Amino acid sequence: MVRRQVIAGLLAGVVAATLALPSPAQAANGTIGQRETVCASDLFVRTQPVGAWMGTLYQGQTFLVEGPRSGGYIYGFAYGHINRRGWVQDGWFC
């Protein structure tokens, strides 16, 4: 009986500790009008959806989401060394 209570107590402690851990960052779609931070390790900036590559944004760099959306891509302004407008795959922002 005591052994069962000890095991139940340990199990409850493990569950509580697991729930208290911070969850990893989740990538999300960009919000039009917001300057978003890139969550992906790298994010290609293109001339059009699935178009020619014109630069790469890296994790922590920012992108002003202007819209519209098209086929899983979003249009906006890529800051940093790219410093121009283009399309990026949506869903990779923190």
JOGI-V790918 format. One record per residue. N is the residue number from 1. RES is the residue in three letters. PHI is phi in whole degrees, -180 to 180 (* if undefined). PSI is psi in degrees with one decimal (* if undefined). OMEGA is omega as a letter, one per 20 degrees, with the letter a starting at -180 (NA if undefined). Layout:
# JOGI-V790918
N;RES;PHI;PSI;OMEGA
N;RES;PHI;PSI;OMEGA
This chain:
# JOGI-V790918
1;MET;*;-46.8;r
2;VAL;-65;-40.3;r
3;ARG;-61;-41.7;r
4;ARG;-63;-40.2;r
5;GLN;-67;-39.3;r
6;VAL;-64;-45.5;r
7;ILE;-63;-43.3;r
8;ALA;-62;-40.9;r
9;GLY;-65;-43.3;r
10;LEU;-64;-43.4;r
11;LEU;-62;-43.3;r
12;ALA;-63;-39.2;r
13;GLY;-66;-41.1;r
14;VAL;-64;-44.2;r
15;VAL;-63;-45.1;r
16;ALA;-63;-42.2;r
17;ALA;-66;-38.3;r
18;THR;-66;-41.6;a
19;LEU;-70;-25.1;a
20;ALA;-82;-12.9;a
21;LEU;-68;142.6;r
22;PRO;-68;143.5;r
23;SER;-86;150.8;r
24;PRO;-67;156.2;r
25;ALA;-60;139.2;r
26;GLN;-110;132.7;r
27;ALA;-74;149.9;a
28;ALA;-142;163.9;r
29;ASN;-68;151.5;r
30;GLY;-74;151.4;r
31;THR;-104;122.6;a
32;ILE;-59;131.9;a
33;GLY;94;-5.8;a
34;GLN;-108;143.3;r
35;ARG;-87;110.1;a
36;GLU;-100;152.0;r
37;THR;-96;136.3;r
38;VAL;-76;127.4;r
39;CYS;-93;-29.7;a
40;ALA;-68;157.6;r
41;SER;-65;-34.4;r
42;ASP;-153;151.1;a
43;LEU;-142;116.1;a
44;PHE;-74;136.3;r
45;VAL;-101;130.5;a
46;ARG;-123;161.1;r
47;THR;-72;-26.3;r
48;GLN;-159;168.1;r
49;PRO;-54;127.0;a
50;VAL;57;25.8;a
51;GLY;-91;-162.8;a
52;ALA;-67;141.9;r
53;TRP;-73;136.9;r
54;MET;-129;2.0;r
55;GLY;165;174.2;a
56;THR;-133;129.5;r
57;LEU;-93;143.8;a
58;TYR;-114;161.2;a
59;GLN;-48;130.6;r
60;GLY;96;-19.0;r
61;GLN;-78;168.9;a
62;THR;-122;158.0;a
63;PHE;-143;123.0;r
64;LEU;-84;113.5;a
65;VAL;-80;114.9;a
66;GLU;-107;-26.8;a
67;GLY;82;163.4;j
68;PRO;-86;179.2;r
69;ARG;-98;148.7;r
70;SER;-158;115.8;r
71;GLY;55;40.0;r
72;GLY;87;3.3;r
73;TYR;-114;159.5;r
74;ILE;-137;144.3;a
75;TYR;-95;144.9;r
76;GLY;178;-165.3;a
77;PHE;-108;122.5;r
78;ALA;-92;115.1;r
79;TYR;-80;178.8;r
80;GLY;88;-145.0;a
81;HIS;-70;-18.5;r
82;ILE;-78;-54.7;r
83;ASN;54;46.3;r
84;ARG;-158;168.0;a
85;ARG;-82;147.3;r
86;GLY;-176;-171.3;a
87;TRP;-110;138.5;r
88;VAL;-129;156.6;r
89;GLN;-68;128.2;a
90;ASP;-75;155.3;r
91;GLY;100;11.2;a
92;TRP;-120;31.7;a
93;PHE;-113;149.5;r
94;CYS;-87;*;NA
